Each structure stands twice: as structure tokens, then as C-alpha cells.
Amino acid sequence: MKRVMVIGQPGAGKSTLARLLGEKTGLPVVHLDHIHWQAGWVARPLEAKLPLVRAEEEKACWIIEGGLSATWETRLGRADTLIWIDVGLLRRLWRVLARSWRYRGRTRPDLPEGCPEHFSMETVEFIWFILRTWRGGRARMGREFAAFPRSKRRLTSIAETEAWLASL
């Protein structure tokens, strides 16, 4: 396990798992939200993000967590391990709301400085995005997971995730 791709829908626990896996393995962790967002919650344009992600993908070792589906093909091609966190919609919604409350006014560790959590219209829009993309996003991840030819793990609960991490 040298190049690990962690996928899952918003609130699945990708950032937390990547951080814990990085601590356990010593592999460097790349949170794609650090590449996507700039201070003030300003999204970096795709043409600026792609070279940054490609530079991370080319490294010998990594754990890359996050979306940015425009880079999935190359990440999947380089990854030797794929981890799909596939937890239920209600758990994900709860996690998104809980982290917004927990970090309100502060920046989460998986985000760049200057992106504090807050409850606002953007939070409502993000919840709506989660609801709109639930089925389609999960189906796509399932297809990518099924087709991945190397080591892979699908995690569907906290207990399963903890047991898997403990087994490493």
C-alpha cells in the first residue's frame, strides 16, 4: 500500500480515514479540498487545480482523499489501493451538520486556512447537493470500485472501518 485513493460522498468520513491511515502508515495525506478551495471559500478554477492534483499523483507515495472526478481516471490508474467509504445518507447528513457546528467560525484540518465553517445559505445548498447527488454519485463509485483491478476495500460502518484500521 503506497498510493491509496479514498473515495466517498460528502460526510462519509474520507478526511478522517485518510488522516488516521496516514498516521498508521506514515504515507503523506493529500486532502483535495486543500487544492479545490482557496481562502474565503473561493473555488480554484479547474484549469488551475488539475496541474496541482497531477503533481501529487506523480509522487511515489500518497493517500489522496476527495472528489474532483475530473482526475479520477489518472488517480485510479496510479493507485494501488482503493478505499470506498459507503455509509448511509442520514449518517452523512448528520456528519456534515455536526462538523459545521463543531468547527463553526474555525477552519477544519482538511481545509485550507481562511475557510471557516458556518451555517449559512451555502450550508443549505451543500445539503441540497448531497440529497441531489446521492444515488448517482453512489452508483458511479460502485462502478469504479467494481472495475478497480487492484487491492480495494469497501467500508460501510464505523465499526468496520475501525476494525480494518486496527488490522493494518
Contacts in CASP RR format, 6 or more apart in sequence:
PFRMAT RR
TARGET T0000
AUTHOR 0000-0000-0000
METHOD contacts of the structure
MODEL  1
MKRVMVIGQPGAGKSTLARLLGEKTGLPVVHLDHIHWQAGWVARPLEAKL
PLVRAEEEKACWIIEGGLSATWETRLGRADTLIWIDVGLLRRLWRVLARS
WRYRGRTRPDLPEGCPEHFSMETVEFIWFILRTWRGGRARMGREFAAFPR
SKRRLTSIAETEAWLASL
1 25 0 8 1.000
1 27 0 8 1.000
1 80 0 8 1.000
1 81 0 8 1.000
1 151 0 8 1.000
2 27 0 8 1.000
2 60 0 8 1.000
2 61 0 8 1.000
2 62 0 8 1.000
2 80 0 8 1.000
3 60 0 8 1.000
3 61 0 8 1.000
3 62 0 8 1.000
3 64 0 8 1.000
3 78 0 8 1.000
3 79 0 8 1.000
3 80 0 8 1.000
3 81 0 8 1.000
4 18 0 8 1.000
4 21 0 8 1.000
4 27 0 8 1.000
4 62 0 8 1.000
4 63 0 8 1.000
4 64 0 8 1.000
4 79 0 8 1.000
4 80 0 8 1.000
4 81 0 8 1.000
4 82 0 8 1.000
4 83 0 8 1.000
5 64 0 8 1.000
5 65 0 8 1.000
5 75 0 8 1.000
5 76 0 8 1.000
5 79 0 8 1.000
5 81 0 8 1.000
5 82 0 8 1.000
5 83 0 8 1.000
6 14 0 8 1.000
6 17 0 8 1.000
6 18 0 8 1.000
6 21 0 8 1.000
6 63 0 8 1.000
6 64 0 8 1.000
6 65 0 8 1.000
6 66 0 8 1.000
6 83 0 8 1.000
6 85 0 8 1.000
7 14 0 8 1.000
7 65 0 8 1.000
7 66 0 8 1.000
7 67 0 8 1.000
7 82 0 8 1.000
7 83 0 8 1.000
7 84 0 8 1.000
7 85 0 8 1.000
7 141 0 8 1.000
7 144 0 8 1.000
7 145 0 8 1.000
8 14 0 8 1.000
8 66 0 8 1.000
8 67 0 8 1.000
8 84 0 8 1.000
8 85 0 8 1.000
8 86 0 8 1.000
8 141 0 8 1.000
9 92 0 8 1.000
9 130 0 8 1.000
9 133 0 8 1.000
9 134 0 8 1.000
9 137 0 8 1.000
9 138 0 8 1.000
9 141 0 8 1.000
10 92 0 8 1.000
10 96 0 8 1.000
10 126 0 8 1.000
10 129 0 8 1.000
10 130 0 8 1.000
11 92 0 8 1.000
11 93 0 8 1.000
11 95 0 8 1.000
11 96 0 8 1.000
11 99 0 8 1.000
11 130 0 8 1.000
12 85 0 8 1.000
12 86 0 8 1.000
12 87 0 8 1.000
12 92 0 8 1.000
12 95 0 8 1.000
13 85 0 8 1.000
13 87 0 8 1.000
13 95 0 8 1.000
14 65 0 8 1.000
14 66 0 8 1.000
14 85 0 8 1.000
15 31 0 8 1.000
15 33 0 8 1.000
15 65 0 8 1.000
15 66 0 8 1.000
15 108 0 8 1.000
15 109 0 8 1.000
15 110 0 8 1.000
17 65 0 8 1.000
17 83 0 8 1.000
17 85 0 8 1.000
17 155 0 8 1.000
17 161 0 8 1.000
17 165 0 8 1.000
18 29 0 8 1.000
18 31 0 8 1.000
18 63 0 8 1.000
18 64 0 8 1.000
18 65 0 8 1.000
19 29 0 8 1.000
19 109 0 8 1.000
19 110 0 8 1.000
20 165 0 8 1.000
21 27 0 8 1.000
21 29 0 8 1.000
21 63 0 8 1.000
21 83 0 8 1.000
21 165 0 8 1.000
21 168 0 8 1.000
22 28 0 8 1.000
22 29 0 8 1.000
22 63 0 8 1.000
24 165 0 8 1.000
24 168 0 8 1.000
25 63 0 8 1.000
25 168 0 8 1.000
27 61 0 8 1.000
27 62 0 8 1.000
27 63 0 8 1.000
28 59 0 8 1.000
28 61 0 8 1.000
28 62 0 8 1.000
28 63 0 8 1.000
29 62 0 8 1.000
29 63 0 8 1.000
29 65 0 8 1.000
30 56 0 8 1.000
30 62 0 8 1.000
30 63 0 8 1.000
30 64 0 8 1.000
30 65 0 8 1.000
31 65 0 8 1.000
31 66 0 8 1.000
31 110 0 8 1.000
31 111 0 8 1.000
32 53 0 8 1.000
32 64 0 8 1.000
32 65 0 8 1.000
32 66 0 8 1.000
32 67 0 8 1.000
32 68 0 8 1.000
33 66 0 8 1.000
33 110 0 8 1.000
33 111 0 8 1.000
33 112 0 8 1.000
34 110 0 8 1.000
34 111 0 8 1.000
34 112 0 8 1.000
35 44 0 8 1.000
35 49 0 8 1.000
35 52 0 8 1.000
35 53 0 8 1.000
35 56 0 8 1.000
35 68 0 8 1.000
36 43 0 8 1.000
36 44 0 8 1.000
36 49 0 8 1.000
36 68 0 8 1.000
37 43 0 8 1.000
37 44 0 8 1.000
37 111 0 8 1.000
37 112 0 8 1.000
37 115 0 8 1.000
38 44 0 8 1.000
38 112 0 8 1.000
39 112 0 8 1.000
39 113 0 8 1.000
39 114 0 8 1.000
39 115 0 8 1.000
40 114 0 8 1.000
40 115 0 8 1.000
41 114 0 8 1.000
41 115 0 8 1.000
41 122 0 8 1.000
44 52 0 8 1.000
46 70 0 8 1.000
49 68 0 8 1.000
49 70 0 8 1.000
50 70 0 8 1.000
50 71 0 8 1.000
53 64 0 8 1.000
53 68 0 8 1.000
53 71 0 8 1.000
53 75 0 8 1.000
54 71 0 8 1.000
54 74 0 8 1.000
56 62 0 8 1.000
56 64 0 8 1.000
57 64 0 8 1.000
57 71 0 8 1.000
57 74 0 8 1.000
57 75 0 8 1.000
57 78 0 8 1.000
58 78 0 8 1.000
64 75 0 8 1.000
64 79 0 8 1.000
65 110 0 8 1.000
69 140 0 8 1.000
72 144 0 8 1.000
76 82 0 8 1.000
76 144 0 8 1.000
76 148 0 8 1.000
79 148 0 8 1.000
79 150 0 8 1.000
80 150 0 8 1.000
80 151 0 8 1.000
81 150 0 8 1.000
81 151 0 8 1.000
81 152 0 8 1.000
81 153 0 8 1.000
82 144 0 8 1.000
82 145 0 8 1.000
82 148 0 8 1.000
82 150 0 8 1.000
82 151 0 8 1.000
82 152 0 8 1.000
82 153 0 8 1.000
83 152 0 8 1.000
83 153 0 8 1.000
83 154 0 8 1.000
83 155 0 8 1.000
84 141 0 8 1.000
84 142 0 8 1.000
84 145 0 8 1.000
84 152 0 8 1.000
84 153 0 8 1.000
84 154 0 8 1.000
84 155 0 8 1.000
85 155 0 8 1.000
85 161 0 8 1.000
86 138 0 8 1.000
86 141 0 8 1.000
86 142 0 8 1.000
86 154 0 8 1.000
86 155 0 8 1.000
86 156 0 8 1.000
87 155 0 8 1.000
87 156 0 8 1.000
87 157 0 8 1.000
89 130 0 8 1.000
89 131 0 8 1.000
89 134 0 8 1.000
92 130 0 8 1.000
93 127 0 8 1.000
93 130 0 8 1.000
96 126 0 8 1.000
96 127 0 8 1.000
96 130 0 8 1.000
97 127 0 8 1.000
99 108 0 8 1.000
99 117 0 8 1.000
100 117 0 8 1.000
100 118 0 8 1.000
100 119 0 8 1.000
100 123 0 8 1.000
101 117 0 8 1.000
101 119 0 8 1.000
102 117 0 8 1.000
103 116 0 8 1.000
103 117 0 8 1.000
104 116 0 8 1.000
104 117 0 8 1.000
104 118 0 8 1.000
104 119 0 8 1.000
105 116 0 8 1.000
105 117 0 8 1.000
105 118 0 8 1.000
106 116 0 8 1.000
106 117 0 8 1.000
107 113 0 8 1.000
107 114 0 8 1.000
107 115 0 8 1.000
107 116 0 8 1.000
107 117 0 8 1.000
108 115 0 8 1.000
108 117 0 8 1.000
145 152 0 8 1.000
145 154 0 8 1.000
153 164 0 8 1.000
155 161 0 8 1.000
155 164 0 8 1.000
END
